[in-house]
Amino acid sequence: MNIIIIEDEKPAARLLQRKVEKLGLQVNHLLHSVEEAINWFNNNPHPDLIFLDIQLSDGLSFEIFEAIDIKSAVIFTTAYDEYALRAFKLNSIDYLLKPIDEEDLETAISKFKARNNSASNLSLDFEMIKKMLVNPAEREYKKRFTIKVGQQLKMIPVEEIECFYSENKGTYIHTLDNRDYLLDGTLEQLESELNPDDFYRVSRKFIIPLKAIKEIQLHSNSRLKVILPTYKDDEVIVARERVNEFKEWLE
């Protein structure tokens, strides 16, 4: 089986390569940009399978498929929002959500082998998924949330939010004036609605805004603890697998 990885972060590409080859497969090439991928496809036979990140350093990877009639099956490796992931499911395209779990990787490859994806369906899948994705630079994010409080509606600007958290299957807003409000939806949905420059999901339980961080402390097992101005109900811990990305976000 001929396999290539298209991923702009070279350490992430090499890590995925090691995980794929650990399963007994051979990765033939690592490509890191739209331009590099287009040049490669113009001069090489198309592989059986592509592991594809959506956002590359010089644009969206869909630009590759606009320039080249790709004759390959694709497994996405992405941190994109749930709407994109929903599209992948609907169109029978495999995906791996970063950070990539080895068991999920093995399952995705098994599905590919069993399904033997055909190139004839590939262009339709890409067109449908493209419609559900917007370039982050052009995307409009939530500026306020409308919450039902008794018989009234309360509007909470994002500037007043100290964190979002999940508890007992509910999702809550905690504000800078130390109040909590039940919110419709999930943290996964919120991730696609909030500006990633201002908000970061530090764990399964918390999304926090940059401006609300009061202090960051070292914590056990190479994790970090975030101190917020008023939220005291539980420790806000940056998950170990998110620490490096969190540090980059802070910059």
N, C-alpha and C positions, 0 to 999 in steps of 0.2 A: 504494500500500500504506500503510495506517494503522498506525503503530508507536508504542508508548510504552515508556519505561524506568522500572522501579520499583527504585530504589537509594537507600539512606539516606545514603550519602556523596555529597554534591553534586559535589565535584570528580571523583569516579569516574564519576558519571552523565554529567557534561558531556564527559568524555574518551571514554566509550563513544558518546555522541551524535556526536561529531566523527568517530569511526572508522566508524560506521554511515553517516553522510552522505557520507563520503569514498568509499563504495561506490555512491553515486548514489541512496540512499534518503533519505526524509524522516522524521525523528523528530518526532512531533506534540506529545508531552507528556513531561515528567519528573516523576515522583511519588516521594516520599521517605519515606513511612510507611504503615503498615497503614490508619490512620484516613483519611489523605488519599486513598489509593487507593480505599477503599470509597466515600467521598463522591463521588469522580470517576466511578466506574463507575455509581453511582446516577443520575447526571445527564448521561451522555454515551453515544453509541454505542460498542460494544465494538470495539477495534482488531483488525486482522488478526493482529498479532504483538506479544507482550510479551517484553521482556528483563527477567528477574526475578531479583533477589537473594533468597536464602532468609531470611537474618536481617536484619530491619529494626530501626530504633531502638526501636520500640514493640511488637515481637513478631515471630513467624515469619510469613512472607508467606502461608503456607497459610491463615491466618485470613481473608484476603481472599476466598479461594475457598469458605470455609465460610459467609461472609456473602452472597456474590454468586454467581449462576450465570454464570460467565464463559464467553463465547462466543469464545474466542481461542486461538491456538496460543502455545506458550511456549518460549523458549530461556532456560535458567538461566544466570546469571552468578554463580559461587559459588566459595568457597574451602573448601567442605565436604569431609569425609573420603571416602575411596575407596568406602565402602559406599553412600553416597548416589549417587556417580557411577556405580557399578555398577547401581543401580536405574534411573537415567536411561537407561542404555544398554539395559537389559532391556525398558524400556517405551517405547522409541523416542522419547524426549524429548531434544532437543538440549541441550547444555550447553557453557559456556565457563568454563574454570578460570582464576581470577585469578592473576596479571595477564594480561589478555586479549591474546592475540596476534592481529594483524590478519589473518593468513592463516587462523587457526582461525575467526575471525569470518566471513570470507567463505565458508568451507566450510560453516559452520553455516547461514548464510542460504541458500546454494545447496541444501542438504539440505531446508530448510523449503519452498522453492519447489517442489522436485521432488516432495516427499512430500505437500504440501498437507494438513497435519495436520487432522483432523476434530475438532470439539468433542465429539463423542459419546464419544471415547475419553479425553478429558481428565480427567474426574472419577475414573475408575478409576486412571489414572496417578498422580494426586495422592494418592489413598488409599493406594496401595501404597508410594509414596515416603515418606509421613508415618510409616508403620510402621517405616521404617528410620532415621528421624531422631529424636533425643531432644534436648529443650531442653538446651543446655550446662549450665544451672544445676542440672539434675536428673541429669546424667550421672555415672556412677562411672568413675574412671580407674584405670589400673594403679598398684598400690602396690609391686609387686615382680615380678621376672622369675625364672623357674626355668630354669637352664642345666644341660645335661649336661656334666660334666667327667669324662672317663674312664668309670668305672662308677658314678659318684656324681652326685647332683643338687645343685646349689648354688643357693641362693636369694639374689638380689641386690635389696635394697630400692632404690627409686628415689632415696632420699637419698644412696646411695653411688655414683650414676652421674655421671660427669664429662661424658660425651657419648656419643651414638650416631653411628656413621659407616659408610659403605659403602665397600667396597674389593674389587676383583676379583670382582664379582657376589655378594659376601657382605655381611652386615650384622653389625656388631659393637657390643658394649658396651665402653666404656673406663671403668674405675672410678677413684675418687679415690686408691686405693692403687696406681695405675699398672699395672693388669692389663687384658688384653683377652679377651673371650669371644665366640665365634661365636653368633649369635642366629638363630633361625628367623624367616622373614618379611622384610619390606622396610621402608625408612624411611617409605614411604607408609602402610603398615599401622600403624606406630608412631604416626604423627601423630594417628590417631583414638583411640589408646589412652592417650595422655599428656595430662595437664592442660595446656591451652594457657596458663594463667597461669604455669606453672612451666617449660615447655619450648617452644623455638622452633626451627623449621627454618630455619637461616640460609642454606642452599644445598642443592644436589642431594645433597651428600655428608654434611652434618652436621646433627644436631639437638642442641642444647645446653640445659642447665638454667640458669636465672637464677642460682642460688646458686653455680654453678661458675665464673662469669665473674670472672677475676682482674683483667683490664685490657682496655680497648678502645682501639685505635690507628687513626689515619687511614691509609688505604691508597690505592693508585693507582686511577684511574678512578672516583673518588667512592665507593669501597667502604670497608668497615671490617674491621679485623683483630681477632679476639678471642683473647686470651691465656688459656689454661686452666692449672690448677695443674700437671698432670703430662703431658698429651698433647703430644708433640713431633714426631710422625711426619710431620705435614703442617700447613700453615698453615690455620687456621680463618678463612675469609674470608666476610663477609656479602655475598651477591650484590647487585649494584648496584640491581636492581629491588626488593629487599627491605629496603633501608636505612631508608627512611622508616617502614615498618611495624615494623621492628626497634626503632627509636627509640621509637615509641609503646608497644611491648611493654615496654620497659625502664621506662617511667613507671608 
